[in-house]
């Protein structure tokens, strides 16, 4: 692009190249991407001999290995990004997710699971794994976990199960779904999830549910509140009492909700609302 004598007269050469001792340059692009590039560069000062055939031959030997290293690094970065995205998605769920290894010890939890375990009310985290309030419930829970772990390892057929765990506080019971996490393809010394627990707290309030219903079904604020209370298990009479309106007013709101959701009775309405509403915490 430029003769050596001309290059030595440039400001770039005298103010940058010489002070940084990069007069002799040798290298090659290792990987090209639409949004990034990876280069291998080596530099020598002007009082050293130019790079020659020895360095070129060495680069030819190293080049495939360096390219492979970059490919692996990018792959690990991609997997790490997916892992972070998966954890963030789990943290946005309104249910608790607890991942256990084949020994029943905790591998990972999402934000809601941490909240429930921190309460020490019906479900507890220990150094040996998870336990419930009461020996009988713990025994049943551990049996489901052990069966699911064997299935995940390809040594059993148990599918886990569903269990209601009473809470010493008197709040409504936690619902725990135990399921295998998939057959373990890792080596035996790798700590990886074998069992997943899905924990539902019926006492948790979904603050954004009314707004979500309003957006999805074009409900008014009053109609959204009626729908929200019905989803929480309230009757129409109890809903009217909690909203401070008459029974007839609550019924009117309910009829309008039926029209907007294309349903005809309360059971059908609850099914549509529960199956069609994304609940994010």
C-alpha positions as MATLAB code, in Angstrom:
seq = 'XXXXXXXXXXXXXXXXXXXXXXXXXXXXXXXXXXXXXXXXXXXXXXXXXXXXXXXXXXXXXXXXXXXXXXXXXXXXXXXXXXXXXXXXXXXXXXXXXXXXXXXXXXXXXXXXXXXXXXXXXXXXXXXXXXXXXXXXXXXXXXXXXXXXXXXXXXXXXXXXXXXXXXXXXXXXXXXXXXXXXXXXXXXXXXXXXXXXXXXXXXXXXXXXXXXXXXXXXXXXXXXXXXXXXXXXXXXXXXXXXXXXXXXXXXXXXXXXXXXXXXXXXXXXXXXXXXXXXXXXX';
ca = [
       0.000    0.000    0.000;
       2.939    2.338    0.651;
       6.690    2.204    0.035;
       8.923    1.698    3.088;
      10.679    5.049    2.651;
       7.346    6.878    2.502;
       6.022    4.951    5.485;
       9.005    5.977    7.635;
       8.188    9.632    6.987;
       4.593    9.374    8.248;
       3.395   10.665   11.599;
       1.933    7.243   12.378;
       5.331    5.597   11.937;
       7.260    8.070   14.059;
       4.682    8.720   16.791;
       3.227    5.227   17.194;
       5.120    2.450   15.424;
       8.655    3.346   16.569;
       7.828    4.201   20.243;
       5.854    0.931   20.565;
       8.574   -1.135   18.846;
       6.221   -2.685   16.252;
       8.222   -1.955   13.109;
       8.327   -5.627   12.067;
       4.854   -7.155   11.828;
       3.851  -10.775   11.334;
       0.472  -12.493   11.709;
      -2.810  -13.538   10.165;
      -6.552  -13.440   10.822;
      -7.632  -16.516   12.759;
     -11.395  -16.119   12.451;
     -13.716  -13.744   10.632;
     -17.288  -13.014   11.654;
     -19.805  -10.392   10.483;
     -19.568   -8.708   13.895;
     -16.046   -9.517   15.083;
     -12.601  -10.641   13.950;
      -9.797  -12.498   15.709;
      -6.178  -11.872   14.703;
      -2.783  -13.265   15.669;
      -0.108  -10.572   15.560;
       3.561  -10.565   16.469;
       5.883   -7.522   16.375;
       9.604   -6.787   16.426;
      11.556   -3.541   16.670;
      13.335   -2.175   13.628;
      16.775   -3.357   14.775;
      15.664   -7.004   14.581;
      15.601   -9.093   11.411;
      12.311   -9.395    9.528;
      10.078  -12.408   10.088;
      10.893  -15.202    7.659;
      10.191  -18.783    6.617;
      10.816  -20.226   10.105;
       8.035  -18.136   11.610;
       5.740  -18.845    8.650;
       6.234  -22.614    9.010;
       5.566  -22.378   12.755;
       2.357  -20.440   12.158;
       1.181  -23.061    9.675;
       1.597  -25.724   12.373;
      -0.117  -23.686   15.089;
      -2.851  -22.142   12.943;
      -5.407  -25.045   12.998;
      -5.028  -25.436   16.780;
      -5.470  -21.719   17.389;
      -8.562  -21.664   15.195;
     -10.004  -24.636   17.071;
      -9.325  -22.910   20.392;
     -11.261  -19.857   19.204;
     -14.153  -22.031   18.027;
     -14.306  -23.770   21.423;
     -14.143  -20.449   23.235;
     -17.040  -19.079   21.178;
     -19.025  -22.270   21.765;
     -18.482  -22.052   25.519;
     -19.537  -18.402   25.447;
     -22.691  -19.352   23.555;
     -23.529  -22.128   26.015;
     -22.879  -19.820   28.958;
     -25.196  -17.240   27.412;
     -27.927  -19.838   26.997;
     -27.389  -20.949   30.581;
     -27.781  -17.396   31.889;
     -30.888  -16.879   29.745;
     -32.392  -20.146   31.021;
     -31.790  -19.159   34.640;
     -33.323  -15.741   34.030;
     -36.381  -17.395   32.487;
     -36.687  -19.673   35.534;
     -36.392  -16.675   37.851;
     -39.375  -15.056   36.151;
     -41.670  -18.022   36.776;
     -44.259  -17.647   39.575;
     -43.536  -21.223   40.718;
     -40.501  -22.512   42.559;
     -38.072  -24.689   40.594;
     -35.611  -26.841   42.525;
     -33.092  -29.036   40.695;
     -31.611  -32.008   42.519;
     -28.796  -34.373   41.635;
     -29.235  -38.141   41.723;
     -28.427  -38.145   45.456;
     -31.224  -35.673   46.163;
     -28.926  -32.731   46.890;
     -29.782  -29.288   45.578;
     -28.021  -28.299   42.343;
     -29.883  -25.067   41.555;
     -32.988  -23.092   42.525;
     -34.849  -20.190   41.007;
     -35.832  -17.004   42.842;
     -39.300  -18.214   43.882;
     -37.894  -21.481   45.244;
     -35.357  -19.545   47.302;
     -38.195  -17.437   48.722;
     -40.189  -20.519   49.716;
     -37.203  -22.330   51.226;
     -36.225  -19.209   53.166;
     -39.650  -19.272   54.867;
     -38.965  -22.737   56.362;
     -42.680  -23.419   56.140;
     -43.559  -26.848   54.780;
     -40.392  -27.313   52.737;
     -36.806  -27.096   53.980;
     -33.331  -27.117   52.454;
     -30.688  -29.178   54.273;
     -27.134  -30.250   53.556;
     -28.548  -33.607   52.435;
     -31.255  -32.179   50.178;
     -34.930  -31.357   50.666;
     -37.263  -32.355   53.473;
     -40.873  -31.636   54.363;
     -42.659  -30.885   57.634;
     -43.329  -34.219   59.284;
     -41.554  -37.544   58.837;
     -44.346  -39.126   56.803;
     -44.388  -36.331   54.239;
     -40.587  -36.279   54.068;
     -40.521  -40.045   53.562;
     -43.070  -39.818   50.740;
     -41.233  -36.894   49.123;
     -37.867  -38.675   49.322;
     -39.406  -41.809   47.801;
     -40.676  -39.826   44.812;
     -37.292  -38.117   44.404;
     -35.394  -41.427   44.560;
     -37.723  -43.005   41.994;
     -37.436  -40.037   39.634;
     -33.634  -40.043   40.004;
     -33.461  -43.726   39.000;
     -35.593  -42.981   35.953;
     -33.294  -40.099   35.013;
     -30.344  -42.496   35.253;
     -32.085  -45.031   33.033;
     -32.470  -47.492   35.907;
     -36.194  -47.154   36.624;
     -39.597  -46.179   35.269;
     -41.023  -44.042   38.094;
     -42.366  -40.725   36.826;
     -42.208  -38.905   40.158;
     -45.537  -37.637   41.431;
     -47.596  -34.845   42.930;
     -47.653  -34.122   46.641;
     -49.394  -31.589   48.893;
     -47.194  -30.497   51.811;
     -48.945  -28.962   54.843;
     -47.371  -25.865   56.398;
     -46.879  -25.357   60.132;
     -47.940  -21.719   59.717;
     -51.463  -22.812   58.813;
     -51.259  -21.423   55.293;
     -52.603  -23.507   52.452;
     -50.411  -26.482   51.554;
     -47.584  -26.228   49.061;
     -48.029  -28.330   45.939;
     -44.886  -30.157   44.808;
     -44.503  -31.865   41.443;
     -41.560  -34.292   41.273;
     -40.282  -35.270   37.814;
     -37.128  -36.791   36.252;
     -34.870  -34.239   34.580;
     -33.893  -36.554   31.728;
     -31.358  -39.347   31.475;
     -27.966  -38.305   32.795;
     -25.356  -38.410   30.030;
     -22.530  -36.960   32.136;
     -19.819  -38.863   33.967;
     -20.645  -40.111   37.443;
     -18.560  -37.457   39.233;
     -20.304  -34.481   37.590;
     -22.959  -32.730   39.681;
     -25.859  -32.330   37.271;
     -29.670  -32.189   37.701;
     -31.472  -35.529   37.726;
     -34.740  -34.482   39.396;
     -36.846  -31.320   39.120;
     -39.269  -30.134   41.782;
     -41.967  -27.646   40.778;
     -43.330  -25.967   43.919;
     -46.535  -23.935   43.831;
     -47.564  -21.588   46.627;
     -51.363  -20.966   46.533;
     -50.915  -18.030   48.917;
     -48.716  -16.038   46.540;
     -50.388  -13.006   45.026;
     -49.689  -12.181   41.397;
     -49.659   -8.395   41.494;
     -49.547   -7.939   37.741;
     -52.300  -10.448   36.915;
     -55.105   -7.886   36.677;
     -53.109   -5.765   34.233;
     -52.233   -8.845   32.195;
     -55.879   -9.887   31.952;
     -56.861   -6.381   30.921;
     -54.351   -6.386   28.059;
     -55.127   -9.905   26.853;
     -58.913   -9.748   26.896;
     -59.615   -6.004   26.745;
     -61.150   -6.064   30.227;
     -61.897   -2.966   32.239;
     -60.146   -2.498   35.585;
     -63.223   -3.755   37.467;
     -63.641   -6.754   35.163;
     -59.949   -7.628   35.499;
     -60.213   -7.564   39.275;
     -63.275   -9.845   39.186;
     -61.453  -12.286   36.874;
     -58.374  -12.217   39.107;
     -60.348  -13.052   42.246;
     -62.193  -15.871   40.480;
     -58.827  -17.323   39.416;
     -57.777  -17.236   43.073;
     -60.728  -19.483   43.940;
     -63.184  -16.897   45.192;
     -66.938  -17.268   44.555;
     -68.951  -14.524   42.897;
     -70.530  -13.649   46.245;
     -67.176  -13.447   47.985;
     -65.756  -11.473   45.044;
     -68.536   -8.898   45.383;
     -67.828   -8.603   49.117;
     -64.097   -8.110   48.607;
     -64.659   -5.476   45.915;
     -67.336   -3.697   47.935;
     -69.973   -3.974   45.219;
     -73.381   -5.593   45.024;
     -73.893   -9.161   43.941;
     -75.735   -7.937   40.810;
     -72.828   -5.657   39.875;
     -70.373   -8.548   40.197;
     -72.700  -10.674   38.053;
     -72.813   -7.949   35.403;
     -69.009   -7.801   35.330;
     -68.917  -11.601   35.031;
     -71.329  -11.620   32.068;
     -69.155   -9.090   30.248;
     -66.080  -11.193   30.966;
     -67.865  -14.213   29.467;
     -68.518  -12.229   26.279;
     -64.947  -10.959   25.949;
     -63.366  -14.363   26.608;
     -65.896  -16.315   24.529;
     -66.917  -18.481   27.484;
     -70.332  -19.363   28.879;
     -69.851  -20.511   32.472;
     -67.436  -20.032   35.349;
     -65.586  -23.335   34.975;
     -64.928  -22.672   31.307;
     -63.799  -19.135   32.128;
     -61.262  -20.286   34.728;
     -59.871  -22.854   32.295;
     -59.368  -20.203   29.603;
     -57.823  -17.687   32.013;
     -55.436  -20.181   33.600;
     -54.307  -21.768   30.313;
     -54.071  -18.522   28.388;
     -52.463  -16.164   30.878;
     -48.644  -15.955   31.112;
     -47.799  -15.348   34.759;
     -44.395  -13.727   35.259;
     -43.143  -12.510   38.607;
];
